[in-house]
Amino acid sequence: GYIQACRGLMISAVCLGFFGSIFGLVGMKCTKVGGSDQTKAKIACLAGLIFILCGLCSMTGCSLYANRITSEFFDPSFVAQKYELGAALFIGWAGASLCIIGGSIFCFSIADNSKSPRRGYAYNGATSVMSSRTKVHSSVPDKTLPKHFDKNAYV
């Protein structure tokens, strides 16, 4: 029975992770889908909650299985084959921890968005060699500037 419970928790963690990824993609600022920045922040927060729930399901499934293994291993009356904690459990715990941490970061992204509005930066344009020379020599009205460039003018 406990194996079925662990299997159900892990399958639900995978499904929640899939939906969390979809909501996370929609909630990112770099995508065009999802509406305004405030709506995207709420969707990203929902994705964070789903990722936290995914991590908790995965952590619970791995911990339940590890508890059963350790209780059977240290039970002197248990005569069947005894198992040890393997790499899959440690990878499951690490993955669950990363899901919880990533979900927390997604949830805190809504607080970052509400503090200050996005500032736009003005682009002044690049200055070329000739435009800087033009500014320097603009005080001399009679001198004409050369129309051709030397091969070193582009470096």
GUBA-960173 format. One record per atom (N, C-alpha, C, CB): residue number from 1; residue in one letter; atom name; x, y, z. Coordinates in Angstrom, 1 decimal. Glycine has a CB too. Example, Ala and Ser with C-alpha at 12.3 -4.5 7.8 and 13.67 -1.06 7.14 Angstrom:
BEGIN
i; aa; at; xx; yy; zz
1; A; N; 13.2; -5.7; 7.8
1; A; CA; 12.3; -4.5; 7.8
1; A; C; 13.2; -3.3; 7.8
1; A; CB; 11.3; -4.5; 9.0
2; S; N; 12.8; -2.2; 7.1
2; S; CA; 13.7; -1.1; 7.1
2; S; C; 12.9; 0.0; 7.9
2; S; CB; 14.1; -0.6; 5.7
This chain:
BEGIN
i; aa; at; xx; yy; zz
1; G; N; 0.8; -1.2; 0.0
1; G; CA; 0.0; 0.0; 0.0
1; G; C; 0.8; 1.3; 0.0
1; G; CB; -0.9; 0.0; 1.2
2; Y; N; 2.0; 1.3; 0.7
2; Y; CA; 2.8; 2.5; 0.8
2; Y; C; 3.4; 2.8; -0.5
2; Y; CB; 3.8; 2.3; 1.9
3; I; N; 3.7; 1.7; -1.3
3; I; CA; 4.3; 1.9; -2.6
3; I; C; 3.3; 2.6; -3.5
3; I; CB; 4.8; 0.6; -3.2
4; Q; N; 2.1; 2.2; -3.5
4; Q; CA; 1.0; 2.9; -4.3
4; Q; C; 0.9; 4.4; -3.9
4; Q; CB; -0.3; 2.1; -4.1
5; A; N; 1.0; 4.6; -2.6
5; A; CA; 0.9; 6.0; -2.1
5; A; C; 2.1; 6.8; -2.6
5; A; CB; 0.8; 6.1; -0.6
6; C; N; 3.3; 6.2; -2.5
6; C; CA; 4.5; 6.9; -3.1
6; C; C; 4.4; 7.2; -4.6
6; C; CB; 5.7; 6.2; -2.7
7; R; N; 3.9; 6.2; -5.3
7; R; CA; 3.7; 6.3; -6.7
7; R; C; 2.7; 7.4; -7.1
7; R; CB; 3.3; 5.0; -7.3
8; G; N; 1.6; 7.4; -6.3
8; G; CA; 0.6; 8.5; -6.6
8; G; C; 1.1; 9.9; -6.3
8; G; CB; -0.6; 8.2; -5.7
9; L; N; 1.9; 10.0; -5.2
9; L; CA; 2.5; 11.3; -4.9
9; L; C; 3.5; 11.7; -5.9
9; L; CB; 3.2; 11.2; -3.5
10; M; N; 4.3; 10.8; -6.4
10; M; CA; 5.3; 11.2; -7.5
10; M; C; 4.6; 11.5; -8.8
10; M; CB; 6.3; 10.0; -7.7
11; I; N; 3.6; 10.8; -9.2
11; I; CA; 2.8; 11.1; -10.4
11; I; C; 2.1; 12.5; -10.3
11; I; CB; 1.8; 10.0; -10.7
12; S; N; 1.6; 12.7; -9.1
12; S; CA; 0.9; 14.1; -8.9
12; S; C; 2.0; 15.2; -8.9
12; S; CB; 0.1; 14.1; -7.6
13; A; N; 3.2; 14.9; -8.4
13; A; CA; 4.3; 15.9; -8.5
13; A; C; 4.7; 16.1; -9.9
13; A; CB; 5.5; 15.4; -7.6
14; V; N; 4.8; 15.1; -10.7
14; V; CA; 5.1; 15.3; -12.1
14; V; C; 4.1; 16.1; -12.9
14; V; CB; 5.3; 14.0; -12.8
15; C; N; 2.8; 15.8; -12.6
15; C; CA; 1.7; 16.6; -13.3
15; C; C; 1.7; 18.0; -12.8
15; C; CB; 0.3; 15.9; -13.0
16; L; N; 1.9; 18.2; -11.5
16; L; CA; 1.9; 19.6; -11.0
16; L; C; 3.1; 20.4; -11.5
16; L; CB; 2.0; 19.6; -9.4
17; G; N; 4.2; 19.7; -11.7
17; G; CA; 5.4; 20.3; -12.3
17; G; C; 5.2; 20.7; -13.7
17; G; CB; 6.6; 19.4; -12.2
18; F; N; 4.4; 19.9; -14.5
18; F; CA; 4.1; 20.3; -15.9
18; F; C; 3.2; 21.5; -15.9
18; F; CB; 3.4; 19.1; -16.5
19; F; N; 2.2; 21.5; -15.1
19; F; CA; 1.3; 22.7; -15.1
19; F; C; 2.0; 23.9; -14.5
19; F; CB; 0.0; 22.4; -14.3
20; G; N; 2.9; 23.7; -13.6
20; G; CA; 3.7; 24.9; -13.0
20; G; C; 4.6; 25.4; -14.1
20; G; CB; 4.5; 24.4; -11.8
21; S; N; 5.1; 24.6; -14.9
21; S; CA; 6.0; 25.0; -16.0
21; S; C; 5.2; 25.9; -17.0
21; S; CB; 6.7; 23.9; -16.7
22; I; N; 4.0; 25.4; -17.4
22; I; CA; 3.2; 26.1; -18.3
22; I; C; 2.8; 27.5; -17.8
22; I; CB; 1.9; 25.3; -18.7
23; F; N; 2.4; 27.5; -16.5
23; F; CA; 2.0; 28.8; -15.9
23; F; C; 3.2; 29.7; -15.7
23; F; CB; 1.3; 28.6; -14.5
24; G; N; 4.4; 29.1; -15.5
24; G; CA; 5.6; 29.9; -15.4
24; G; C; 6.0; 30.5; -16.7
24; G; CB; 6.7; 29.0; -14.9
25; L; N; 5.8; 29.8; -17.8
25; L; CA; 6.1; 30.4; -19.1
25; L; C; 5.2; 31.5; -19.4
25; L; CB; 6.1; 29.3; -20.2
26; V; N; 3.9; 31.3; -19.1
26; V; CA; 3.0; 32.4; -19.4
26; V; C; 3.2; 33.6; -18.5
26; V; CB; 1.5; 31.9; -19.2
27; G; N; 3.7; 33.4; -17.3
27; G; CA; 3.8; 34.5; -16.3
27; G; C; 5.1; 35.2; -16.5
27; G; CB; 3.7; 34.0; -15.0
28; M; N; 6.0; 34.8; -17.3
28; M; CA; 7.3; 35.5; -17.5
28; M; C; 7.1; 36.8; -18.2
28; M; CB; 8.4; 34.6; -18.2
29; K; N; 8.0; 37.8; -17.9
29; K; CA; 7.9; 39.1; -18.5
29; K; C; 8.3; 39.1; -20.0
29; K; CB; 8.7; 40.1; -17.7
30; C; N; 9.1; 38.1; -20.4
30; C; CA; 9.6; 38.1; -21.7
30; C; C; 8.6; 37.5; -22.7
30; C; CB; 10.9; 37.3; -21.8
31; T; N; 7.5; 36.9; -22.3
31; T; CA; 6.5; 36.4; -23.2
31; T; C; 5.5; 37.4; -23.5
31; T; CB; 5.9; 35.1; -22.7
32; K; N; 4.9; 37.3; -24.7
32; K; CA; 3.8; 38.2; -25.1
32; K; C; 2.4; 37.7; -24.6
32; K; CB; 3.8; 38.3; -26.7
33; V; N; 2.3; 36.5; -24.2
33; V; CA; 1.0; 35.9; -23.8
33; V; C; 0.8; 36.2; -22.3
33; V; CB; 1.0; 34.4; -24.0
34; G; N; -0.4; 36.6; -21.9
34; G; CA; -0.7; 36.8; -20.5
34; G; C; -1.2; 38.1; -20.1
34; G; CB; 0.5; 36.4; -19.7
35; G; N; -1.1; 39.1; -20.9
35; G; CA; -1.7; 40.4; -20.5
35; G; C; -0.7; 41.4; -20.0
35; G; CB; -2.8; 40.2; -19.5
36; S; N; -1.1; 42.2; -19.0
36; S; CA; -0.3; 43.2; -18.4
36; S; C; 0.8; 42.6; -17.5
36; S; CB; -1.1; 44.3; -17.7
37; D; N; 1.7; 43.5; -17.0
37; D; CA; 2.7; 43.0; -16.1
37; D; C; 2.1; 42.6; -14.7
37; D; CB; 3.7; 44.1; -15.8
38; Q; N; 1.0; 43.2; -14.3
38; Q; CA; 0.4; 42.8; -13.0
38; Q; C; -0.2; 41.4; -13.2
38; Q; CB; -0.6; 43.9; -12.6
39; T; N; -0.9; 41.2; -14.3
39; T; CA; -1.5; 39.9; -14.5
39; T; C; -0.4; 38.8; -14.6
39; T; CB; -2.4; 39.9; -15.8
40; K; N; 0.7; 39.1; -15.3
40; K; CA; 1.8; 38.2; -15.4
40; K; C; 2.4; 37.9; -14.1
40; K; CB; 2.8; 38.7; -16.4
41; A; N; 2.5; 38.9; -13.2
41; A; CA; 3.0; 38.6; -11.9
41; A; C; 2.1; 37.7; -11.1
41; A; CB; 3.2; 40.0; -11.1
42; K; N; 0.8; 37.9; -11.2
42; K; CA; -0.1; 37.0; -10.5
42; K; C; 0.0; 35.5; -11.0
42; K; CB; -1.5; 37.5; -10.6
43; I; N; 0.2; 35.4; -12.3
43; I; CA; 0.3; 34.1; -12.9
43; I; C; 1.6; 33.4; -12.5
43; I; CB; 0.2; 34.2; -14.5
44; A; N; 2.7; 34.3; -12.4
44; A; CA; 4.0; 33.7; -11.9
44; A; C; 3.9; 33.3; -10.5
44; A; CB; 5.1; 34.8; -12.1
45; C; N; 3.1; 34.0; -9.7
45; C; CA; 2.9; 33.7; -8.3
45; C; C; 2.2; 32.4; -8.2
45; C; CB; 2.2; 34.8; -7.5
46; L; N; 1.2; 32.2; -9.0
46; L; CA; 0.4; 30.9; -9.1
46; L; C; 1.3; 29.8; -9.5
46; L; CB; -0.8; 31.0; -10.0
47; A; N; 2.2; 30.0; -10.4
47; A; CA; 3.2; 29.0; -10.8
47; A; C; 4.1; 28.7; -9.7
47; A; CB; 4.0; 29.5; -12.1
48; G; N; 4.5; 29.7; -8.9
48; G; CA; 5.3; 29.4; -7.7
48; G; C; 4.6; 28.5; -6.7
48; G; CB; 5.7; 30.7; -7.1
49; L; N; 3.3; 28.8; -6.5
49; L; CA; 2.6; 28.0; -5.5
49; L; C; 2.5; 26.6; -6.0
49; L; CB; 1.2; 28.6; -5.3
50; I; N; 2.3; 26.4; -7.3
50; I; CA; 2.2; 25.1; -7.9
50; I; C; 3.5; 24.3; -7.8
50; I; CB; 1.7; 25.1; -9.4
51; F; N; 4.6; 25.0; -8.0
51; F; CA; 5.9; 24.4; -7.8
51; F; C; 6.2; 24.0; -6.4
51; F; CB; 7.0; 25.4; -8.4
52; I; N; 5.8; 24.9; -5.4
52; I; CA; 6.0; 24.5; -4.0
52; I; C; 5.2; 23.3; -3.7
52; I; CB; 5.5; 25.7; -3.1
53; L; N; 3.9; 23.2; -4.2
53; L; CA; 3.1; 22.0; -4.0
53; L; C; 3.7; 20.8; -4.6
53; L; CB; 1.7; 22.2; -4.5
54; C; N; 4.3; 21.0; -5.8
54; C; CA; 5.0; 19.9; -6.5
54; C; C; 6.1; 19.4; -5.7
54; C; CB; 5.4; 20.3; -7.9
55; G; N; 6.9; 20.3; -5.1
55; G; CA; 8.1; 19.9; -4.3
55; G; C; 7.6; 19.2; -3.0
55; G; CB; 8.9; 21.1; -4.0
56; L; N; 6.5; 19.7; -2.4
56; L; CA; 6.0; 19.0; -1.2
56; L; C; 5.5; 17.6; -1.5
56; L; CB; 4.9; 19.8; -0.6
57; C; N; 4.9; 17.4; -2.6
57; C; CA; 4.4; 16.0; -3.0
57; C; C; 5.6; 15.1; -3.2
57; C; CB; 3.5; 16.1; -4.3
58; S; N; 6.6; 15.6; -3.9
58; S; CA; 7.8; 14.8; -4.2
58; S; C; 8.6; 14.5; -2.9
58; S; CB; 8.7; 15.5; -5.2
59; M; N; 8.7; 15.5; -2.1
59; M; CA; 9.4; 15.3; -0.8
59; M; C; 8.7; 14.3; 0.1
59; M; CB; 9.6; 16.7; 0.0
60; T; N; 7.3; 14.4; 0.1
60; T; CA; 6.5; 13.5; 0.9
60; T; C; 6.7; 12.1; 0.4
60; T; CB; 5.1; 13.9; 1.0
61; G; N; 6.6; 11.9; -0.9
61; G; CA; 6.7; 10.5; -1.5
61; G; C; 8.1; 9.9; -1.2
61; G; CB; 6.5; 10.6; -3.0
62; C; N; 9.2; 10.7; -1.4
62; C; CA; 10.5; 10.2; -1.1
62; C; C; 10.7; 9.9; 0.4
62; C; CB; 11.6; 11.2; -1.6
63; S; N; 10.2; 10.8; 1.2
63; S; CA; 10.4; 10.6; 2.7
63; S; C; 9.6; 9.4; 3.2
63; S; CB; 10.0; 11.8; 3.4
64; L; N; 8.4; 9.2; 2.7
64; L; CA; 7.5; 8.0; 3.0
64; L; C; 8.2; 6.7; 2.7
64; L; CB; 6.2; 8.1; 2.4
65; Y; N; 8.8; 6.7; 1.5
65; Y; CA; 9.5; 5.5; 1.0
65; Y; C; 10.8; 5.3; 1.9
65; Y; CB; 9.8; 5.6; -0.5
66; A; N; 11.5; 6.3; 2.1
66; A; CA; 12.7; 6.2; 2.9
66; A; C; 12.4; 5.8; 4.4
66; A; CB; 13.5; 7.5; 2.9
67; N; N; 11.3; 6.3; 4.9
67; N; CA; 10.9; 5.9; 6.3
67; N; C; 10.6; 4.4; 6.3
67; N; CB; 9.7; 6.7; 6.7
68; R; N; 9.9; 3.9; 5.3
68; R; CA; 9.6; 2.5; 5.3
68; R; C; 10.9; 1.6; 5.1
68; R; CB; 8.6; 2.2; 4.1
69; I; N; 11.8; 2.1; 4.3
69; I; CA; 13.1; 1.3; 4.1
69; I; C; 13.9; 1.3; 5.4
69; I; CB; 13.9; 2.0; 3.0
70; T; N; 14.0; 2.4; 6.1
70; T; CA; 14.8; 2.4; 7.3
70; T; C; 14.1; 1.6; 8.5
70; T; CB; 15.0; 3.8; 7.8
71; S; N; 12.8; 1.7; 8.5
71; S; CA; 12.1; 0.9; 9.6
71; S; C; 12.2; -0.6; 9.3
71; S; CB; 10.6; 1.3; 9.7
72; E; N; 12.2; -1.0; 8.1
72; E; CA; 12.4; -2.4; 7.8
72; E; C; 13.8; -2.8; 8.0
72; E; CB; 11.9; -2.7; 6.4
73; F; N; 14.8; -1.9; 7.7
73; F; CA; 16.2; -2.3; 7.8
73; F; C; 16.6; -2.5; 9.3
73; F; CB; 17.0; -1.2; 7.2
74; F; N; 16.1; -1.7; 10.2
74; F; CA; 16.5; -1.8; 11.6
74; F; C; 15.5; -2.7; 12.4
74; F; CB; 16.5; -0.4; 12.2
75; D; N; 14.5; -3.3; 11.8
75; D; CA; 13.6; -4.2; 12.5
75; D; C; 14.3; -5.6; 12.5
75; D; CB; 12.2; -4.2; 11.8
76; P; N; 14.6; -6.1; 13.7
76; P; CA; 15.2; -7.4; 13.8
76; P; C; 14.3; -8.5; 13.4
76; P; CB; 15.8; -7.6; 15.2
77; S; N; 13.0; -8.3; 13.5
77; S; CA; 12.1; -9.4; 13.2
77; S; C; 11.7; -9.5; 11.7
77; S; CB; 10.8; -9.3; 14.0
78; F; N; 12.2; -8.5; 10.9
78; F; CA; 11.9; -8.5; 9.5
78; F; C; 12.9; -9.5; 8.8
78; F; CB; 12.0; -7.1; 8.9
79; V; N; 12.4; -10.5; 8.2
79; V; CA; 13.3; -11.6; 7.6
79; V; C; 13.4; -11.5; 6.1
79; V; CB; 12.8; -12.9; 8.0
80; A; N; 12.6; -10.7; 5.4
80; A; CA; 12.7; -10.6; 4.0
80; A; C; 13.9; -9.8; 3.6
80; A; CB; 11.4; -10.0; 3.3
81; Q; N; 14.1; -9.6; 2.3
81; Q; CA; 15.3; -8.9; 1.8
81; Q; C; 15.2; -7.4; 2.2
81; Q; CB; 15.4; -8.9; 0.2
82; K; N; 16.3; -6.9; 2.8
82; K; CA; 16.4; -5.5; 3.3
82; K; C; 17.0; -4.6; 2.2
82; K; CB; 17.1; -5.5; 4.6
83; Y; N; 16.5; -3.5; 2.1
83; Y; CA; 17.0; -2.5; 1.1
83; Y; C; 17.7; -1.3; 1.9
83; Y; CB; 15.9; -2.0; 0.2
84; E; N; 18.5; -0.6; 1.2
84; E; CA; 19.2; 0.6; 1.7
84; E; C; 18.7; 1.8; 0.9
84; E; CB; 20.7; 0.4; 1.6
85; L; N; 19.0; 2.9; 1.5
85; L; CA; 18.7; 4.2; 0.8
85; L; C; 19.6; 4.3; -0.5
85; L; CB; 18.8; 5.4; 1.7
86; G; N; 19.0; 4.5; -1.6
86; G; CA; 19.8; 4.6; -2.8
86; G; C; 19.9; 6.0; -3.4
86; G; CB; 19.2; 3.7; -3.9
87; A; N; 20.5; 6.1; -4.5
87; A; CA; 20.8; 7.4; -5.1
87; A; C; 19.5; 8.1; -5.6
87; A; CB; 21.7; 7.3; -6.3
88; A; N; 18.5; 7.2; -6.0
88; A; CA; 17.2; 7.8; -6.4
88; A; C; 16.5; 8.6; -5.4
88; A; CB; 16.3; 6.7; -6.9
89; L; N; 16.6; 8.2; -4.1
89; L; CA; 15.9; 8.9; -3.1
89; L; C; 16.6; 10.3; -2.8
89; L; CB; 16.0; 8.1; -1.8
90; F; N; 18.0; 10.2; -2.9
90; F; CA; 18.7; 11.5; -2.7
90; F; C; 18.4; 12.5; -3.9
90; F; CB; 20.2; 11.2; -2.5
91; I; N; 18.4; 11.9; -5.1
91; I; CA; 18.0; 12.8; -6.2
91; I; C; 16.6; 13.3; -6.1
91; I; CB; 18.2; 12.0; -7.5
92; G; N; 15.7; 12.5; -5.6
92; G; CA; 14.3; 12.9; -5.4
92; G; C; 14.2; 14.0; -4.3
92; G; CB; 13.4; 11.8; -4.9
93; W; N; 15.0; 13.9; -3.2
93; W; CA; 15.0; 15.0; -2.2
93; W; C; 15.6; 16.2; -2.8
93; W; CB; 15.8; 14.5; -1.0
94; A; N; 16.7; 16.1; -3.5
94; A; CA; 17.3; 17.3; -4.1
94; A; C; 16.4; 18.0; -5.1
94; A; CB; 18.7; 16.9; -4.8
95; G; N; 15.7; 17.2; -5.9
95; G; CA; 14.8; 17.8; -6.9
95; G; C; 13.6; 18.4; -6.2
95; G; CB; 14.3; 16.7; -7.8
96; A; N; 13.1; 17.8; -5.1
96; A; CA; 12.0; 18.4; -4.4
96; A; C; 12.4; 19.7; -3.7
96; A; CB; 11.5; 17.5; -3.3
97; S; N; 13.7; 19.8; -3.2
97; S; CA; 14.2; 21.0; -2.6
97; S; C; 14.3; 22.1; -3.7
97; S; CB; 15.6; 20.8; -2.0
98; L; N; 14.8; 21.7; -4.9
98; L; CA; 14.9; 22.7; -5.9
98; L; C; 13.5; 23.2; -6.4
98; L; CB; 15.7; 22.1; -7.1
99; C; N; 12.5; 22.4; -6.4
99; C; CA; 11.2; 22.8; -6.8
99; C; C; 10.6; 23.8; -5.7
99; C; CB; 10.2; 21.6; -6.9
100; I; N; 10.9; 23.5; -4.5
100; I; CA; 10.4; 24.4; -3.4
100; I; C; 11.1; 25.8; -3.5
100; I; CB; 10.6; 23.8; -2.0
101; I; N; 12.4; 25.7; -3.7
101; I; CA; 13.2; 27.0; -3.8
101; I; C; 12.8; 27.8; -5.0
101; I; CB; 14.7; 26.7; -3.8
102; G; N; 12.6; 27.1; -6.2
102; G; CA; 12.2; 27.8; -7.4
102; G; C; 10.8; 28.4; -7.3
102; G; CB; 12.3; 26.8; -8.6
103; G; N; 9.9; 27.6; -6.6
103; G; CA; 8.6; 28.1; -6.4
103; G; C; 8.6; 29.3; -5.5
103; G; CB; 7.7; 27.0; -5.8
104; S; N; 9.4; 29.3; -4.5
104; S; CA; 9.5; 30.5; -3.6
104; S; C; 10.0; 31.7; -4.4
104; S; CB; 10.5; 30.2; -2.4
105; I; N; 11.0; 31.5; -5.3
105; I; CA; 11.5; 32.6; -6.1
105; I; C; 10.4; 33.2; -7.0
105; I; CB; 12.7; 32.2; -6.9
106; F; N; 9.6; 32.3; -7.6
106; F; CA; 8.5; 32.7; -8.4
106; F; C; 7.5; 33.5; -7.6
106; F; CB; 7.8; 31.5; -9.1
107; C; N; 7.2; 33.1; -6.3
107; C; CA; 6.3; 33.8; -5.5
107; C; C; 6.8; 35.2; -5.1
107; C; CB; 6.0; 33.0; -4.2
108; F; N; 8.1; 35.3; -4.9
108; F; CA; 8.7; 36.6; -4.5
108; F; C; 8.8; 37.5; -5.7
108; F; CB; 10.0; 36.4; -3.9
109; S; N; 8.6; 37.0; -6.9
109; S; CA; 8.6; 37.9; -8.1
109; S; C; 7.4; 38.9; -8.2
109; S; CB; 8.7; 37.1; -9.4
110; I; N; 6.4; 38.5; -7.5
110; I; CA; 5.2; 39.4; -7.5
110; I; C; 5.5; 40.6; -6.6
110; I; CB; 3.9; 38.7; -7.0
111; A; N; 6.3; 40.5; -5.6
111; A; CA; 6.7; 41.6; -4.7
111; A; C; 7.6; 42.5; -5.4
111; A; CB; 7.3; 41.1; -3.4
112; D; N; 8.5; 42.0; -6.2
112; D; CA; 9.5; 42.8; -7.0
112; D; C; 8.8; 43.7; -8.0
112; D; CB; 10.5; 41.9; -7.6
113; N; N; 7.7; 43.2; -8.6
113; N; CA; 7.0; 43.9; -9.6
113; N; C; 6.2; 45.0; -9.1
113; N; CB; 6.2; 42.9; -10.5
114; S; N; 5.6; 44.9; -7.9
114; S; CA; 4.7; 45.9; -7.4
114; S; C; 5.4; 47.0; -6.7
114; S; CB; 3.8; 45.2; -6.4
115; K; N; 6.7; 46.9; -6.4
115; K; CA; 7.4; 48.0; -5.7
115; K; C; 7.6; 49.2; -6.6
115; K; CB; 8.8; 47.5; -5.3
116; S; N; 8.2; 49.1; -7.8
116; S; CA; 8.5; 50.2; -8.6
116; S; C; 8.1; 49.9; -10.1
116; S; CB; 10.0; 50.6; -8.5
117; P; N; 7.6; 50.9; -10.8
117; P; CA; 7.3; 50.6; -12.2
117; P; C; 8.6; 50.5; -13.0
117; P; CB; 6.4; 51.8; -12.8
118; R; N; 8.5; 49.9; -14.1
118; R; CA; 9.6; 49.7; -15.0
118; R; C; 10.0; 51.1; -15.6
118; R; CB; 9.3; 48.7; -16.1
119; R; N; 11.3; 51.3; -15.6
119; R; CA; 11.8; 52.5; -16.2
119; R; C; 12.4; 52.3; -17.6
119; R; CB; 12.9; 53.2; -15.3
120; G; N; 12.1; 53.1; -18.5
120; G; CA; 12.6; 53.0; -19.8
120; G; C; 13.9; 53.9; -19.9
120; G; CB; 11.6; 53.5; -20.9
121; Y; N; 14.8; 53.4; -20.7
121; Y; CA; 16.1; 54.1; -20.8
121; Y; C; 16.1; 54.7; -22.2
121; Y; CB; 17.3; 53.2; -20.6
122; A; N; 16.5; 56.0; -22.3
122; A; CA; 16.5; 56.7; -23.6
122; A; C; 17.8; 56.3; -24.3
122; A; CB; 16.5; 58.2; -23.4
123; Y; N; 17.7; 56.0; -25.6
123; Y; CA; 18.8; 55.7; -26.5
123; Y; C; 19.2; 56.9; -27.2
123; Y; CB; 18.4; 54.5; -27.5
124; N; N; 20.5; 57.3; -26.9
124; N; CA; 21.0; 58.6; -27.5
124; N; C; 21.6; 58.4; -28.9
124; N; CB; 22.0; 59.2; -26.6
125; G; N; 21.8; 57.2; -29.3
125; G; CA; 22.4; 56.9; -30.6
125; G; C; 23.9; 56.8; -30.4
125; G; CB; 22.1; 58.0; -31.6
126; A; N; 24.5; 56.1; -31.3
126; A; CA; 26.0; 55.9; -31.3
126; A; C; 26.6; 57.1; -32.0
126; A; CB; 26.4; 54.5; -32.0
127; T; N; 27.8; 57.4; -31.5
127; T; CA; 28.5; 58.5; -32.1
127; T; C; 29.6; 57.9; -33.0
127; T; CB; 29.2; 59.5; -31.1
128; S; N; 29.7; 58.4; -34.2
128; S; CA; 30.7; 57.9; -35.1
128; S; C; 31.9; 58.8; -35.1
128; S; CB; 30.2; 57.7; -36.6
129; V; N; 32.9; 58.5; -35.8
129; V; CA; 34.1; 59.3; -35.9
129; V; C; 33.8; 60.6; -36.5
129; V; CB; 35.3; 58.6; -36.7
130; M; N; 33.0; 60.6; -37.6
130; M; CA; 32.8; 61.9; -38.3
130; M; C; 31.9; 62.8; -37.5
130; M; CB; 32.1; 61.6; -39.7
131; S; N; 30.9; 62.2; -36.8
131; S; CA; 30.0; 63.1; -36.0
131; S; C; 30.8; 63.8; -34.9
131; S; CB; 28.8; 62.3; -35.4
132; S; N; 31.8; 63.1; -34.3
132; S; CA; 32.6; 63.8; -33.2
132; S; C; 33.5; 64.8; -33.9
132; S; CB; 33.4; 62.7; -32.5
133; R; N; 34.0; 64.6; -35.1
133; R; CA; 34.8; 65.6; -35.7
133; R; C; 33.9; 66.8; -36.2
133; R; CB; 35.5; 65.0; -37.0
134; T; N; 32.7; 66.5; -36.5
134; T; CA; 31.8; 67.6; -37.0
134; T; C; 31.5; 68.5; -35.8
134; T; CB; 30.5; 67.0; -37.5
135; K; N; 31.3; 67.9; -34.6
135; K; CA; 31.1; 68.8; -33.5
135; K; C; 32.3; 69.6; -33.1
135; K; CB; 30.7; 67.9; -32.3
136; V; N; 33.5; 69.1; -33.3
136; V; CA; 34.7; 69.9; -33.0
136; V; C; 34.9; 71.0; -34.0
136; V; CB; 35.9; 68.9; -32.9
137; H; N; 34.7; 70.7; -35.3
137; H; CA; 35.1; 71.6; -36.3
137; H; C; 33.9; 72.5; -36.7
137; H; CB; 35.6; 70.9; -37.5
138; S; N; 32.8; 72.4; -36.0
138; S; CA; 31.6; 73.2; -36.4
138; S; C; 31.8; 74.6; -36.2
138; S; CB; 30.4; 72.7; -35.7
139; S; N; 32.8; 75.0; -35.3
139; S; CA; 33.0; 76.4; -35.1
139; S; C; 33.7; 77.1; -36.3
139; S; CB; 33.9; 76.6; -33.8
140; V; N; 34.3; 76.4; -37.2
140; V; CA; 34.9; 76.9; -38.4
140; V; C; 33.9; 76.9; -39.5
140; V; CB; 36.3; 76.2; -38.7
141; P; N; 33.4; 78.0; -40.0
141; P; CA; 32.3; 77.9; -41.0
141; P; C; 32.8; 77.7; -42.4
141; P; CB; 31.5; 79.2; -40.9
142; D; N; 34.0; 78.1; -42.8
142; D; CA; 34.4; 78.0; -44.2
142; D; C; 35.0; 76.6; -44.5
142; D; CB; 35.4; 79.1; -44.5
143; K; N; 35.4; 75.9; -43.6
143; K; CA; 36.2; 74.6; -43.9
143; K; C; 35.2; 73.5; -44.2
143; K; CB; 37.0; 74.2; -42.6
144; T; N; 35.3; 72.9; -45.3
144; T; CA; 34.5; 71.8; -45.7
144; T; C; 35.1; 70.5; -45.2
144; T; CB; 34.2; 71.7; -47.2
145; L; N; 34.2; 69.6; -44.8
145; L; CA; 34.7; 68.3; -44.3
145; L; C; 34.9; 67.3; -45.5
145; L; CB; 33.7; 67.7; -43.3
146; P; N; 35.9; 66.4; -45.4
146; P; CA; 36.0; 65.4; -46.5
146; P; C; 34.8; 64.5; -46.6
146; P; CB; 37.4; 64.7; -46.4
147; K; N; 34.5; 64.1; -47.8
147; K; CA; 33.3; 63.2; -48.0
147; K; C; 33.7; 61.7; -48.0
147; K; CB; 32.7; 63.5; -49.2
148; H; N; 35.0; 61.4; -48.1
148; H; CA; 35.4; 60.0; -48.2
148; H; C; 36.1; 59.6; -46.8
148; H; CB; 36.4; 59.8; -49.4
149; F; N; 36.0; 58.3; -46.5
149; F; CA; 36.6; 57.9; -45.3
149; F; C; 37.9; 57.1; -45.6
149; F; CB; 35.6; 57.0; -44.5
150; D; N; 38.8; 57.1; -44.7
150; D; CA; 40.0; 56.3; -44.8
150; D; C; 39.7; 55.0; -44.3
150; D; CB; 41.2; 57.0; -44.0
151; K; N; 40.6; 54.0; -44.5
151; K; CA; 40.3; 52.6; -44.1
151; K; C; 40.4; 52.5; -42.6
151; K; CB; 41.2; 51.7; -44.7
152; N; N; 41.0; 53.4; -41.9
152; N; CA; 41.1; 53.4; -40.4
152; N; C; 39.9; 54.1; -39.7
152; N; CB; 42.4; 54.0; -40.0
153; A; N; 39.1; 54.7; -40.5
153; A; CA; 37.9; 55.5; -39.9
153; A; C; 36.9; 54.5; -39.3
153; A; CB; 37.3; 56.3; -40.9
154; Y; N; 36.8; 53.3; -39.7
154; Y; CA; 35.8; 52.4; -39.2
154; Y; C; 36.3; 51.5; -38.0
154; Y; CB; 35.4; 51.5; -40.3
155; V; N; 37.5; 51.7; -37.6
155; V; CA; 38.1; 50.9; -36.5
155; V; C; 37.8; 51.5; -35.2
155; V; CB; 39.5; 50.7; -36.7
